[in-house]
Amino acid sequence: GDYWIDPNQGCTLDAMKVFCNMETGETCVYPNPASVPKKNWWSSKSKDKK
């Protein structure tokens, strides 16, 4: 089910919603933002090397 997790157990403004499957021990943290724009990523300044 869905649960609200507060990492510092203080102000609820920094709490995040997670999904926990107690039967399998799985946890899913919902991304924020939900998607990231596709871009070309380069590991080098040279145009011929990626």
N, C-alpha and C positions, 0 to 999 in steps of 0.2 A: 504494500500500500504506500501511499504518499505520506511523508513525514516532513516536518519543519525542523531543521537542525540549526542551532545557534552556536557558532564556534567558540564564542567567549562566554556564553551563558549570561550575558548582560542584556544590553538593549536588543529588543526583537527586530530593530530595523536592519540588522546585518544577518538575519536568519535566511537560510536558503532551503528551497524545496527539493527533496530527494525522493526517489522511489526505492523502497527496500523490499526484496523478495525474501522473506524469513525462511522459507522452505529450502532455498538453494544457497542462501548467504550472499546473494548478489545485491549490489547497491548501484544506482544510476543517479548521477548528478545532472540536472537539466542545464544545458548550455545557455549562456547569456552573453552575447546575442545568439539567437537560434541558428543563424547562418553567417558565414564570412564570405565576402565577395571573392571570386576567383581572380587570382593575379599570377603573373609569371614571377617566380622566385629564382634568384641567381645567387650562387655561392662565390662568384668571382666577378671582378669588375670587367674582365675581358668578355666581349660578346660571343666569342667562339667557344668558351668554356662554360660549363654549367656546374 
